[in-house]
Amino acid sequence: MAKLMEELASVQPGFLGIESAKEGLGITVSYWKDLNSIKLWRENIHHQAAQKQGKKVWYKYYKIRIANVEREYESSQGITPLP
C-alpha cells in the first residue's frame, strides 16, 4: 500500500517528494508545494481509503505533522556505508 500511495502522490499537483525509513519505528515524510496541495492529497479518495484501512489494520497509533522546511543541509563527508 505504501508503494501504491507513493506512486499516486507522485502524480498529484504540488507533490515535491517523499522520504521513508522503517527500522523499528516507521516514518514517512512527504513534501508538498503548499497547503492547498496537502489539502488536495488529503481529499484524494484513494488516499482516504488507504488511511481508513491503515487505521483498521496496520496502525494502533499515528501522528501527522504539517510543517514548513526553511532550510536543508546535507553532507556526505565521513560517512561510511553500512555493510
C-alpha positions, -999 to +999 in steps of 0.1 A: +000+000+000+029+024+008+043+019-027+009+025-043+004+057-023+038+069-032+030+064-069-004+080-065+011+110-046+038+115-072+013+125-099-007+148-076-003+186-083+022+201-059+040+169-049+077+175-043+090+142-030+089+116-002+113+100+022+107+070+043+126+049+070+114+018+087+136+003+113+115-004+144+096+028+142+084+037+107+083+073+095+073+087+061+077+124+052+061+138+021+069+172+007+043+195-009+044+228-027+018+245-004-011+239+020-036+236-009-016+207-024-017+190+010-054+196+012-060+180-022-039+150-013-058+146+020-091+147+000-079+121-026-104+092-024-078+065-029-056+081-002-087+083+022-094+046+016-058+037+023-059+058+055-091+040+066-075+006+060-043+017+078-063+027+109-082-006+109-054-030+100-018-016+104-016+013+128-025+014+165-011+050+166-001+075+141+008+112+140+005+137+112+026+168+114+024+197+089+055+220+089+075+243+066+110+234+057+130+266+060+165+252+051+181+220+043+218+210+048+235+179+037+270+164+039+284+130+029+319+135+043+330+109+068+300+086+062+309+050+059+284+029+040+268+001+061+276-034+050 
